[in-house]
């Protein structure tokens, strides 16, 4: 997931978050706790100078590549706005 916002110094930044499916399920009263299935992690923030779709996509892919996250392992990308 990605979302852009201005920081306190008025710079636009892109937050990059991944949502993973956990294999460590928690059962309570023989029911799976759905909150234990999905985990979200803020990977970081990227300063933006341009806000078009191509730039956002490139920044996300570049950031994930830097962290050695294979884009082919990602199921979807989500944006708002």
N, C-alpha and C positions, 0 to 999 in steps of 0.2 A: 504494500500500500504506500502511497505517496501523497503528501499534502504540502502545499506551499503557504507560507505566512511571512509577515515582516517581523524581524526581531526588534529589540529595543533601540537599535541604532538605525532603523529604517531599511535594513538590507533584507531583500527577499531570500528566503531559504527554503529548501525542500527537505522535509523529514521523510526518511525511508524506513519503513517498518515491514518485517516479515511475520507472517502467521504460519505456524507449523502445526502439524498433527502429532500429538504426543503418543508414544506407544506405552506409556506408563499410566494406565487408566486407574481412576480411583472409584471404588465401589462403596456405596453407602446403602445399607438395607437392600442388598441384592440389585440395586440400580446403579448404572454408571453415572457418575457426576460429569455432566456435559462440560462444565467449566474446566475439567482436567484434560479434556481431549485437545483443545486448541490453546496454543501458547503464542503470544505476540511479543516481539522484541524490537525495540527501537535500535536500528543499526547506526544511525547517524544523521547529520544535517549537512546539506550541500548548499553553498552560496550560489544564487542564481543571478544571471545578468539578462537572460532571455527566458520567455515563458511559453513559447510555442510548443506544440505537441512533440515535434521532432527533438528539440533541445531537452525537454523533460525526459523523453524515452532514452535518449543518449546518456544523460546524466545518471539515470537509474541503472542502466546496463553497465556503464563504466564503474559505478560505485560497487555494484554486486561483483563485477569481475575483479576489482581491487581486493575484495574480501574473499576471493576464490569461491564464490557461489555461482555455480553453473546455471546460466539463464534457462537452459533446457530442462532443469529440474524444477523450475517455477511453473506453476499451473496457470496463474493469471496475474495481471497487474491491475490495480484499482486506483482510480483517481476521482477526485470530486471537482465540480466546476467544470 
